[in-house]
Amino acid sequence: MEKPDGEIKEPDKRDIEPGHNFIQNIVNTDLLNDVYGGRIRTRFPPEPNGYLHIGHAKSICLNFGLALHNGGLCNLRFDDTNPSKEDTEFVDSIKEDVEWLGFSWDERLFYASDYFEWLYEYALKLIKAGKAFVCELSAREIRDTRGTLTEPGQESPYRQRGVEENLRLFQEMKEGRYEDGSKVLRAKIDMASPNINLRDPVLYRILHAAHHRTGDGWCIYPMYDYAHPLSDAFEGVTHSICTMEFEDHRPLYDWVLAALPKEEYPCEVTVIPKQIEFARLNLTHTVMSKRKLRALVEEKIVTGWDDPRMPTISGLRRRGYTPEAIRDFCERIGVAKRNSMVDIALLEHCIRETLNKTAPRIMAVLRPLKIVITNYPENSVEWLATENNPENPDMGYRQVPFAREIYIEQEDFMENPPKKFFRLRPDGEVRLKSAYIIKCEQVIKNEKGEVTELRCTYDPDSKSGGPASGRKVKGTSHWVSAAHALDAEVRLYEHLFLAEEPDTELENGGDVKDLINKEALRVIASAKIEPGVAEMKSRRCQFLRQGYFYLEPRGEGTAELVFNRIVSLKDSWSKARKNANQQ
């Protein structure tokens, strides 16, 4: 909006906070020029045809965050204009995801279906204004006559129908007199436009399908490019933020809003929104398409939309990710106009940083090897203090039981170890975390020659605070008391796709089953966990040397305790950034 002097004021650079993105800069300019009377209204408009994924989390954080930052409001609106693919299950999951991420729409919950009557009335006025017509070409014929980027399209033979005939046919479409695909309502714009989206696009199609909210009340449904801009206007949205694939659709967005003057809208409209595009999130080792994710579910490659291997918000939640980590990730990747690929290691780095100072440390042995400490008193138990989190002293200490029989990891013993192996070996010593130094005296094997048990001795003076507590050995192992350990099922998750850019592989004809990482889920059914986990207040913890884990709510697995590995301890993103800074 121009000021009386005819100049557009630009915000002073000092008014743009560090880290602001180009969308915030547009908002700053609009606020400075009083474009919308100081109002900011955004919206998050998902289609309820699947579960939201991490890419939607970026849009949620952007839309709700932009409104919060500028004292505005953000609507949640479901784009439910395609009943053949929509379901209340998806509606409920989307609501849960938005709330879990920490955002609230308050009373501003809307559906495109709320506006079906208004959208229909607007279409009638377009027909009366000579800006829309009923076309009987098939979908293929419409596609074949649209032209190319270098050649104009061909006008439909039905384009010159009179207003009265178009009104009658459109009314009969609404009444259900015609079969699916037999007729559509098209905008009358310009078949020679260099923008193909303006070559008489379809506004309504016939679809005899029950709607999850309106039932059988309608058999014609508006197209997204028609319903979306009008829904924005009906709700008073000021900034309609979408991804870059809709950039070429913006002229159509603007045309729909400008086709009729505001006073002819079927309801009072106070603002005409503007569309702004940003780059969508592309993540390595991940597909970011609901259609492709749906295929993974339907082909039973995964167990469901909330499978912890899936990039859906519900899958990440079930795996153990926190909303804080996902919001942090969305903040770090920023908002840009150019599409790029983000390394999934950054997402993993964010959850590690979130949990590093909040997650208690737990001793868990995933592949147990039994040790009998022969010189430790039988039937004796002592409770040893160990820190809950060395990164956060305020979390204090806990007591762990120590007894004659313990478990260590199988990988912490080698009969013929290589150089620089600092765990247990025959006649070798290792310190047990927060306990004693032990020495391997005897190796017990089964008939197959497999090591099944170790006989060791311990140094009573090597306990913390004891006379020999300062005695140095190079290796330290975690352990659990055999008599006190809890049984648990542990699920180790990795990237679902082996390929770094699976979308590219699929677009080039690759078979999704060939791209799946067969090691994306490994189940350990007989892990041993220290008993303190039963009193753990947080469901998230770090298994020493194994990674960060999430205790699933009861009923999610067959075992009493089921832990999902959220992420390993290896932080490739942090290491890469450190190396880059040193160069």
C-alpha positions in Angstrom: 0.0 0.0 0.0 1.4 3.4 -1.0 1.7 6.2 1.5 0.3 9.7 0.5 3.7 10.7 -0.7 3.7 7.8 -3.1 6.7 6.1 -1.5 6.9 2.7 0.0 8.7 2.8 3.4 11.3 0.2 4.0 12.2 -0.9 7.6 15.4 0.4 9.0 18.0 -2.4 9.1 18.3 -1.9 12.8 14.6 -3.0 13.1 15.4 -6.3 11.5 16.6 -8.7 14.3 19.5 -11.1 13.6 18.2 -14.4 12.2 15.1 -12.9 10.7 14.2 -14.4 7.3 13.0 -12.8 4.2 9.3 -13.5 5.1 9.7 -11.6 8.4 11.3 -8.7 6.4 8.1 -8.6 4.2 6.0 -8.6 7.3 8.1 -5.7 8.7 7.5 -3.7 5.6 3.8 -4.4 5.6 3.6 -3.3 9.3 5.6 -0.2 8.7 3.3 0.8 5.8 0.1 -0.2 7.6 -0.8 -2.5 4.7 -3.2 -4.6 6.9 -4.0 -2.1 9.6 -1.3 -3.6 11.8 -2.9 -7.1 11.7 -0.9 -10.3 11.0 -2.9 -13.5 10.3 -1.3 -16.6 9.0 -2.7 -20.2 8.6 -1.5 -23.8 8.4 -3.6 -25.6 5.8 -2.9 -29.3 5.7 -4.9 -31.7 3.6 -6.2 -34.6 5.8 -5.0 -37.3 3.5 -2.1 -38.7 5.6 0.0 -38.0 8.6 2.2 -34.9 8.8 6.0 -35.3 8.3 9.0 -33.3 9.4 8.6 -31.0 6.4 5.2 -30.0 7.7 6.8 -29.3 11.1 8.9 -26.6 9.3 5.7 -25.0 8.0 3.9 -25.3 11.3 6.8 -23.6 13.1 7.0 -20.9 10.5 3.3 -20.0 10.3 2.6 -20.2 14.0 6.0 -18.7 15.0 5.6 -15.8 12.6 2.2 -15.0 14.1 3.5 -15.2 17.7 6.5 -13.1 16.9 4.4 -10.3 15.5 1.5 -10.4 17.9 -0.8 -11.9 15.3 -2.8 -15.1 15.0 -2.5 -18.3 13.1 -5.4 -20.5 12.0 -5.5 -24.2 11.6 -7.5 -25.0 8.4 -8.0 -28.4 6.9 -8.0 -28.4 3.1 -10.7 -31.1 2.9 -11.7 -30.8 -0.7 -10.9 -34.3 -1.9 -13.0 -36.8 0.1 -11.7 -39.8 -1.8 -8.4 -39.6 0.1 -9.4 -37.9 3.4 -10.3 -39.4 6.8 -11.0 -38.2 10.3 -8.1 -40.3 11.5 -5.8 -37.9 9.6 -7.7 -34.9 11.0 -7.1 -36.1 14.6 -3.5 -37.0 14.0 -2.8 -33.5 12.6 -4.4 -31.8 15.6 -2.3 -33.9 17.9 0.9 -33.1 16.0 0.4 -29.3 16.1 -0.4 -29.3 19.8 2.5 -31.6 20.6 4.9 -29.2 18.8 3.7 -26.6 21.3 1.3 -24.5 19.2 -2.4 -23.6 19.7 -5.0 -22.5 17.3 -7.5 -21.7 20.1 -10.9 -21.2 18.6 -9.5 -20.8 15.1 -10.1 -24.3 13.7 -11.5 -24.2 10.2 -12.2 -26.5 7.3 -12.4 -25.7 3.6 -15.7 -27.6 3.8 -17.0 -24.8 6.1 -17.0 -22.6 3.0 -18.5 -25.0 0.4 -21.7 -22.9 0.1 -19.8 -19.7 -0.2 -17.4 -21.2 -2.7 -20.4 -22.3 -4.8 -22.0 -18.9 -4.6 -18.7 -17.3 -5.7 -18.5 -19.7 -8.7 -22.1 -18.7 -9.7 -21.0 -15.1 -9.7 -18.0 -15.9 -11.8 -20.3 -17.6 -14.4 -22.6 -14.6 -14.4 -19.6 -12.3 -14.9 -18.5 -14.4 -17.9 -15.4 -15.6 -16.1 -16.2 -19.3 -15.8 -17.8 -21.9 -18.0 -18.8 -25.6 -17.9 -16.6 -27.7 -20.0 -17.3 -31.3 -21.2 -13.7 -32.2 -22.3 -12.2 -35.2 -20.5 -9.3 -34.7 -18.1 -7.0 -36.0 -20.8 -8.4 -33.7 -23.5 -8.0 -30.7 -21.2 -4.4 -31.7 -20.6 -3.7 -32.3 -24.3 -5.1 -28.9 -25.2 -3.3 -26.8 -22.6 -0.3 -26.3 -24.9 3.3 -26.2 -23.8 5.8 -23.7 -22.4 6.4 -22.5 -26.0 3.0 -23.0 -27.6 -0.4 -21.6 -26.6 -3.2 -23.8 -25.6 -6.4 -24.5 -27.6 -9.7 -23.0 -26.4 -12.4 -25.5 -25.4 -15.3 -25.8 -27.8 -17.5 -25.1 -24.8 -15.8 -21.9 -23.9 -18.3 -19.6 -25.6 -21.4 -21.1 -24.0 -23.9 -18.6 -22.8 -24.3 -17.6 -19.2 -27.7 -19.1 -18.7 -26.6 -22.5 -20.1 -23.5 -22.5 -17.9 -25.6 -21.7 -14.8 -28.1 -24.5 -15.6 -25.3 -27.1 -16.3 -23.4 -26.1 -13.1 -26.6 -26.4 -11.1 -27.3 -29.8 -12.6 -23.7 -30.8 -11.7 -24.4 -29.9 -8.1 -27.6 -31.9 -8.2 -25.7 -35.0 -9.1 -27.1 -35.5 -12.6 -23.8 -36.3 -14.2 -21.1 -38.9 -13.8 -17.7 -38.3 -12.4 -15.4 -36.7 -15.0 -18.1 -35.9 -17.4 -18.1 -32.1 -16.8 -16.0 -29.6 -14.9 -16.2 -25.9 -14.2 -13.3 -23.9 -15.7 -12.1 -20.4 -15.2 -12.1 -18.3 -18.4 -8.7 -16.6 -18.3 -6.2 -16.8 -21.2 -5.3 -19.9 -23.2 -2.3 -18.1 -24.6 -0.9 -17.1 -21.2 2.8 -17.9 -20.8 1.8 -19.2 -17.4 0.1 -22.6 -18.0 -1.7 -22.3 -14.7 -3.8 -19.5 -16.2 -4.9 -21.4 -19.3 -8.5 -21.8 -18.2 -7.8 -23.9 -15.1 -10.4 -26.3 -13.6 -12.3 -24.8 -10.6 -14.8 -27.6 -9.8 -15.0 -31.3 -10.6 -17.7 -33.9 -10.1 -16.9 -36.5 -7.5 -19.6 -38.8 -6.1 -17.9 -39.6 -2.8 -19.0 -39.2 0.8 -17.2 -36.4 2.7 -16.0 -36.9 6.2 -17.9 -33.8 7.4 -20.6 -33.1 4.8 -21.6 -36.7 4.0 -23.4 -36.9 0.7 -24.4 -33.3 0.7 -22.1 -32.4 -2.2 -21.0 -34.2 -5.3 -19.0 -31.3 -6.8 -15.8 -30.3 -5.0 -13.6 -27.2 -5.5 -10.0 -27.5 -6.7 -7.2 -26.4 -4.3 -6.2 -23.5 -6.5 -9.7 -22.1 -6.3 -10.7 -23.0 -2.7 -7.4 -22.0 -1.0 -7.2 -18.2 -1.9 -10.9 -17.7 -1.1 -10.6 -19.6 2.2 -7.7 -17.3 3.1 -9.8 -14.3 2.3 -12.8 -15.5 4.2 -10.7 -16.0 7.3 -8.9 -12.6 7.1 -5.5 -14.2 6.4 -2.9 -11.5 5.6 0.1 -13.6 4.6 -0.5 -16.9 2.9 2.8 -18.8 3.2 3.4 -21.9 1.0 6.2 -23.8 -0.5 8.0 -22.9 -3.7 6.1 -25.4 -6.0 3.2 -22.9 -5.7 5.2 -20.0 -7.0 3.9 -20.4 -10.5 0.4 -20.7 -9.1 0.5 -17.3 -7.4 -0.9 -15.5 -10.5 -3.9 -17.8 -10.3 -4.2 -17.2 -6.6 -4.3 -13.5 -7.3 -6.7 -13.9 -10.2 -9.2 -15.8 -8.1 -9.2 -13.1 -5.4 -9.5 -10.3 -7.9 -12.0 -11.9 -10.3 -14.8 -10.2 -8.3 -14.8 -7.0 -6.3 -14.9 -7.5 -2.5 -18.4 -6.3 -2.2 -19.6 -9.2 -4.4 -18.0 -11.8 -2.2 -20.6 -14.1 -0.5 -19.4 -12.9 2.9 -17.6 -9.8 4.3 -13.9 -9.7 3.4 -11.7 -7.2 5.1 -8.3 -8.0 3.5 -7.0 -9.5 0.3 -4.1 -11.8 1.3 -0.8 -12.1 -0.4 0.9 -15.4 -1.1 4.6 -15.8 -0.2 6.6 -18.9 -1.1 9.6 -20.5 0.7 11.7 -23.5 0.0 10.4 -26.9 1.3 12.4 -29.1 3.5 14.4 -31.9 1.8 16.1 -34.3 4.1 18.8 -36.9 3.3 17.9 -40.6 3.6 14.2 -39.5 3.7 11.2 -39.2 1.3 9.1 -36.1 1.9 6.0 -37.0 0.0 2.7 -38.1 1.7 2.0 -40.2 -1.4 5.2 -42.1 -1.1 4.9 -42.4 2.7 1.3 -43.7 2.1 2.8 -46.4 -0.2 5.2 -47.5 2.5 2.3 -48.0 4.8 0.0 -49.7 2.3 2.8 -52.0 1.1 3.5 -52.9 4.7 7.2 -51.9 4.4 6.6 -50.1 7.7 4.1 -50.9 10.4 2.1 -47.7 10.1 2.2 -44.0 9.8 3.7 -43.8 13.3 6.4 -46.3 12.7 9.5 -44.9 14.4 11.4 -45.3 11.1 9.0 -42.9 9.4 9.8 -39.1 9.1 6.2 -38.4 10.2 5.8 -36.2 13.3 4.0 -39.1 15.0 6.8 -41.5 14.1 9.4 -39.1 15.5 7.3 -38.7 18.6 7.0 -42.5 19.1 10.7 -42.9 18.5 11.4 -40.4 21.3 12.1 -37.1 19.7 11.0 -34.0 21.7 9.1 -31.1 20.4 11.9 -28.8 21.6 14.4 -30.6 19.4 12.2 -30.4 16.3 11.5 -26.7 16.8 15.3 -26.2 17.3 15.9 -28.0 14.0 13.3 -25.9 12.2 14.9 -22.8 13.5 18.4 -23.8 12.5 17.6 -24.7 8.9 16.1 -21.3 8.4 13.8 -20.1 5.7 15.0 -19.5 2.1 13.8 -19.2 -1.4 16.2 -21.8 -2.9 15.6 -25.5 -2.4 18.4 -27.4 -0.8 19.1 -30.7 0.8 19.5 -30.8 4.6 21.7 -33.5 6.2 19.6 -35.6 8.6 22.6 -35.5 10.9 21.5 -32.0 11.8 18.2 -33.3 13.1 20.0 -35.9 15.1 22.4 -33.3 16.5 19.4 -31.3 17.7 17.9 -34.2 19.7 21.3 -35.0 21.2 21.8 -31.4 22.3 18.3 -31.4 23.8 18.9 -34.6 25.8 22.5 -34.2 26.7 21.8 -32.2 29.9 18.3 -33.5 30.6 18.5 -37.3 30.0 19.6 -39.5 32.9 22.4 -42.0 32.2 21.4 -45.7 32.6 23.5 -48.8 32.5 22.0 -51.3 30.0 23.7 -54.4 28.6 22.2 -55.2 25.2 24.1 -58.4 24.5 24.9 -59.9 27.9 28.0 -61.8 28.8 27.9 -63.3 32.3 30.7 -62.7 34.8 31.2 -64.5 38.1 33.5 -62.6 40.5 34.9 -65.5 42.4 36.4 -63.7 45.3 33.3 -61.6 45.9 31.2 -62.8 48.9 28.2 -65.0 47.9 24.7 -63.7 48.6 26.2 -60.2 49.3 24.9 -57.0 47.7 26.2 -53.5 48.0 24.7 -50.4 46.6 27.1 -48.0 44.9 26.5 -44.4 44.0 26.8 -43.3 40.4 26.0 -40.0 38.8 22.8 -39.5 36.9 24.2 -37.1 34.4 27.9 -35.8 34.3 26.8 -32.9 32.2 24.3 -31.8 34.8 25.5 -32.1 38.4 22.1 -30.9 39.7 20.6 -34.2 38.7 22.5 -35.8 41.5 23.3 -39.5 42.1 21.5 -42.8 42.2 22.3 -46.2 43.9 23.0 -49.3 41.7 23.3 -52.8 43.2 26.6 -54.7 42.8 26.8 -58.5 43.4 28.9 -61.6 42.7 27.3 -62.2 39.3 27.1 -59.4 36.7 26.6 -58.9 33.0 28.8 -56.9 30.7 28.6 -56.4 26.9 29.9 -59.3 24.8 31.8 -56.8 22.8 33.7 -55.7 25.9 35.6 -59.0 26.0 38.0 -60.4 23.4 40.0 -63.6 23.8 42.6 -62.5 21.2 42.2 -58.7 21.0 44.0 -56.4 18.6 46.3 -53.6 19.8 44.6 -50.7 21.5 41.7 -52.9 22.7 41.1 -51.5 26.2 38.3 -53.7 27.4 38.5 -57.1 29.1 40.9 -59.9 27.9 42.3 -63.0 29.5 44.6 -61.9 32.4 43.5 -58.4 31.6 41.9 -55.8 33.9 39.1 -53.3 33.4 37.3 -50.9 35.7 33.6 -51.3 36.1 31.7 -48.0 35.9 31.3 -46.6 39.5 32.5 -49.9 41.0 35.7 -52.0 41.1 38.5 -53.1 38.9 38.2 -56.7 37.9 40.6 -59.2 36.3 39.7 -62.0 33.9 41.0 -65.3 35.3 39.2 -68.0 33.3 37.1 -68.2 30.1 34.2 -70.6 30.0 33.0 -71.9 26.6 30.2 -74.1 25.3 30.5 -77.2 23.0 30.6 -74.8 20.0 33.6 -73.0 21.3 31.6 -69.9 22.1 32.4 -67.8 25.2 29.5 -68.1 27.6 31.0 -67.0 30.9 34.0 -65.3 32.5 35.5 -66.0 35.9 37.0 -62.9 37.4 38.4 -61.5 40.6 38.0 -58.0 41.9 40.2 -55.6 43.8 38.3 -54.7 47.0 40.4 -51.6 47.5 39.7 -50.2 44.0 36.2 -48.9 44.8 35.8 -45.2 44.6 37.1 -43.7 47.8 39.0 -46.9 48.6 42.8 -47.2 49.2 43.4 -48.2 45.6 40.7 -46.1 44.0 43.3 -44.1 42.1 44.8 -47.2 40.5 44.8 -46.6 36.7 43.5 -49.1 34.1 42.8 -48.0 30.5 39.4 -49.5 30.0 36.0 -48.9 31.7 32.9 -51.0 31.1 29.3 -50.6 32.1 27.6 -53.5 33.7 24.4 -54.6 35.6 23.9 -57.0 38.5 22.5 -60.3 37.1 20.2 -60.8 40.1 18.7 -57.3 39.9 18.6 -56.6 36.2 15.3 -56.0 34.4 14.6 -57.7 31.1 13.8 -55.4 28.2 13.2 -55.4 24.5 15.5 -52.8 22.8 14.8 -51.6 19.2 17.7 -50.1 17.4 16.6 -47.7 14.6 18.7 -46.5 11.7 17.8 -44.5 8.5 15.0 -46.1 6.6 16.6 -45.5 3.2 20.2 -46.4 2.2 20.3 -43.8 -0.6 21.2 -40.3 0.5 18.5 -38.9 -1.9 15.9 -41.7 -2.3 13.5 -39.3 -4.0 15.9 -38.9 -6.9 16.4 -42.6 -7.1 12.7 -43.2 -7.2 12.1 -40.6 -9.8 14.7 -42.3 -12.0 12.8 -45.6 -11.9 14.3 -47.1 -8.7 12.3 -49.7 -6.8 11.5 -48.6 -3.3 12.1 -52.1 -1.9 15.7 -52.0 -3.3 16.3 -48.7 -1.5 15.1 -49.8 2.0 17.7 -50.3 4.6 17.2 -53.8 5.9 19.0 -52.9 9.1 16.7 -49.9 9.8 15.3 -51.9 12.7 17.1 -54.4 14.8 15.3 -55.9 17.8 17.2 -57.2 20.8 14.7 -59.2 22.8 16.8 -60.0 25.9 18.6 -56.9 27.0 19.4 -56.4 30.7 18.7 -53.0 32.3 19.7 -51.7 35.7 16.7 -51.7 38.1 16.8 -47.9 38.6 15.0 -47.5 35.3 11.7 -48.4 37.0 11.9 -45.2 39.1 13.1 -43.0 36.2 10.9 -39.9 35.9 11.8 -39.2 32.3 11.0 -41.7 29.5 14.1 -40.6 27.7 17.5 -41.7 28.9 21.0 -42.4 27.7 22.2 -46.0 27.7 26.0 -45.5 28.4 28.0 -46.0 25.2 24.8 -47.0 23.3 22.8 -43.9 22.6 19.7 -42.1 23.7 16.6 -44.2 24.2 12.9 -43.7 24.8 10.8 -46.0 27.0 7.6 -46.7 25.1 4.3 -46.5 27.0 3.0 -49.8 28.2 1.1 -51.8 25.6 3.3 -50.8 22.7 5.3 -54.1 22.8 5.2 -57.6 24.0 7.8 -57.1 26.7 7.3 -55.3 30.0 9.9 -52.7 29.0 10.4 -51.6 25.4 13.0 -49.1 24.5 13.4 -47.3 21.2 16.8 -45.9 20.3 16.2 -42.3 19.4 19.7 -41.7 18.1 23.2 -43.1 18.6 25.9 -41.1 20.5 28.0 -40.5 17.4 27.4 -36.9 16.3 28.6 -36.7 12.7 27.0 -33.2 12.3 28.9 -31.7 15.2 32.1 -33.3 14.1 31.7 -32.0 10.6 31.0 -28.5 11.8 34.1 -28.6 14.1 36.3 -29.7 11.2 34.9 -27.0 9.0 35.7 -24.3 11.6 39.2 -25.6 12.0 39.9 -25.3 8.2 
